[in-house]
Amino acid sequence: MRFSLQPPALEYPIQSFLPTRPYLLGYWIPGTVLAPNLIQFDRQGIYNDPNHLPDIVVFDSNQKIKYAMDGSANGEPETHGTLYPWKRNQISDVDPFTGRVAVVPTVLTTDTVYGFYSYFEPDVVYTALDVNPVTNPNIKNTVICFYYRASSILAGDLPPGLQRFRPDRGDDQRSQPSDLERTDPGERTVFAEMVVASPSALRPLK
């Protein structure tokens, strides 16, 4: 099972690797204004391509478009459409490692900033869960939910939580939850589900 080390972004489940794995194409990535011409984006590890810098949109405090910065170089095809007033040559510098971008126009701390760019998404492959019902009979006829817990992410705990149901027995709750699982359901963010069952056991799921 592969999962990200950071709280999963909207684009993570889609696995839209661009231009190549492990770079994901991120969209509507929040940015924080650090200085009048400096923006810190949430997703670090920006793909370093001088011909395709991050695209940035800035809205004022009234949520009206203020700037639309086209990160593509002069001579590149214009593919951004006309919804926003895109303008090139508005980005003066990019620090790919920290996710910081220096821009030409002045931005305010009250502005709302979003970026669109490819970034490196670190992840791990978790192999401690045996999902083969032949070698692990306890997992037969179960539905497994994988989820993140906000406090676990902050503490850096791995692996993510998992929740197991037995639909063949009419179970709708977990049995013998671990300490990791004793959390408020509202604190969980489910990012994957797995069904390990025979065809007859799938009927209760329909």
N, C-alpha and C positions, 0 to 999 in steps of 0.2 A: 504494500500500500504506500503510495507516494503522497505526501502532504507538505504544504509550505510551512516554514518556520515562523512566518509573520501571520497576523490575522488575515484570512483569505480576502483578497479583493474580488470585485465583481467578475473580473476577467479570468480569475484563476480556474474555476471549474470548466470554462470553455477551452482552456489550454490553447489559446491562440498564440502559438509561438511565432514570433516575427522579429527580426529576420531569420533567426535560427534558435533552436533550443540551447540554453534554458532562458532565452529572452522572451518575455511576454509583452504583447501589445496592450498597454494600459490606457484607459480612457477615464476622463473625469477624475483625475488624481488630484486630491486637495493640495493646495499650496499655502504656505504661511509667509506673510510679508515680514522680512527681517529688517529691511532698510528701504529707503525710497526707490532703490533700483535693484533690490536683491530679494529673491524668492526661494524659500525652502520647500521642496516637494516631499510628500510622505514616502514615495517609493524611490529608494536610492538605487545606485547601480545603473544609471542611464546609459543606454547603448550609445557608444561614442562614434558618431558619424557626422562629420562637419557639414555634409550635404543635407542632412535630415536631423536638425535640432528639434527639441520639443516644441510642439504647438501649444500656445498658451492663450486662454481667454480670461479676461478680467471683467468682473461686474462691480459696479459701485454699490454703495450702501442701500440703494433702492432697487438692487438687482437688475439694473439696466446695463447693457453691454457698454464697456468702457474701452477696452482694447481687445483685438484679436490678432495675435502675433503668429505669423506663419514661419515655422522653423526651417522650411526648405530653402535651399540656396537658389540664387538667381540662375535662371536657365532650366531649373527643374519644372516638370509639368505642374500646372496649377490644378489641384484636385480638391480644394476645400469648399467649393460651392460659394453661394452668395448669402447664406443665412447671417453670417457675421462679416464685418468689414475687415477681412484678413489683410495684413500688411507684412511684407518681408523686411529683413534687415533690422529687426527690433530686439534681437538677442545679441548681447555683446560678449558673453562668456558663459561656459557651462562647466561645472565640476561634476563629472559623472559619478564619482565615488560617494559624495555627500548628498547628491540630489539638489544642489544649489544652482540657480540660474540667475545671472546678471542681465538685466533688461535695460533698454534705452529709455522708454517712457517711465514717468514717475508713478509708482503705485503706493497706495495708502494702506495702513493697517486695518482700515474699515472695509477695504475691498475684499471681494470673494474671488479666489484664484483657482483655476483648474488647469492641469496639464494633460497632454496626450503624447505619449512616447513609449518606446520599448525600453524595458528595464530588466535587469537580472533578478530573477526570483529564486532565492536559495530554497532548497527543499531537501527532504531526507526520504529514504525508503525504509518503511517499518516492516520488519519480517518476523516479529515475535508472535504474531497471531496466526495460528494454524487454521485455515478455513477449509481444509479438506475433510469432509465428513467421514471418510474411510479411516484416516489416521487420528481424527479427533471427533469421536461420536457425539460428544456433548454439543457440538455446533450444528448438528443435523436439525433440519426444520426450524430454522431461526431466521429472524430478520435483525441485522446488525446496523445500528446507526452510529456513525462517527461524528463527533462534534468537538468544537473548541469551547473552552471555558475561559471567560475573560480574565479571571484571576490566575489561571494556569499560564496564559500567554504572558501576563505581566511578570509572573514568577519564573518564566522560562522552563516550565515543566514539560517533559516529553514522556511518553507519546500523548496524543490527544485522548479524550475520553471515548468510551464506547458503551453502547446501550444494546442489550439483547432482549428480543421478544420471542415467545414461543406461541405463534398463532395456532399451531396444531392442538395446543392445550387450552386455547382461549385466553392465553395470558395477554394482558395489556400493560403490565408493569414488569420491571426487572426483578429478578430474584437475587438476593444477597448482593446488593450494590456495594461497590468498594467506596473508600473515602473519596476517591476522585469523582465518583458518580453522585455523591450526596450533595447535589447543588440545586439551586433554584432553576427550574426549566427555562425561565426567562433569561438566564445567564448563558445558556448554551446556544451555539451557532452550528447547526447541522450542516455538514459539507459533503456527506456521502452516505449512501445506504447500500447494504448488500443482503441479498436473499440467498440462503443456503437451504434448499428444500427439494423434496420430491414433488412431482406433479400433483399428487393427492393432497399434500400439505399446503399447496399454494391456493387451494380453493377458499380457505377463510380470508385470504387477502383480497379477493375479488369483490 
